[in-house]
Amino acid sequence: MSTCRGAAREICVLSFALRTAIGEDGLDLYLCGDLTPGRMASIIIHNNEHHKGCTYAQLGHAIRIMEARTITLGHTFEKDLIKRTEALVDEYNYAKYEKRVRAINASVNLVRPVYMNRVPVVQPVAPPVPEPVENPEDCIPDDPEHF
């Protein structure tokens, strides 16, 4: 059994219950303690990030643990425990994804290609505007306003 060291050791020992192993002895029934959505989500996230776990395999194993506890110990569980746990894991994964996307976008904005920083050498010139041509018949030379 490989476990993490330091501050992660406690959660790692608890999360070992959801890592399926060949030749299980059934002690995983007792390892993970209380089954609450928050605790289950933290265990699953720990296994996913540090021990190459799979969320849905662990949820399946959690269901087997819950069934075994119900049969052997008479425990009852909330009906939506697995759905709530899955929702918490999904929220965590989505937040992690958003953080990664923001970091990528920030790095893209910092590293702009050289051609984007250049100022054009030749400024575009607007075409000349033709002056209006006056109709000679409209001109009245005696009118002081037209001079």
Summary of the structure (lengths in Angstrom):
residues: 147
radius of gyration: 35.6
end to end distance: 102.9
largest distance: 117.1
contacts: 297
relative contact order: 0.09
helix: 59%
strand: 0%
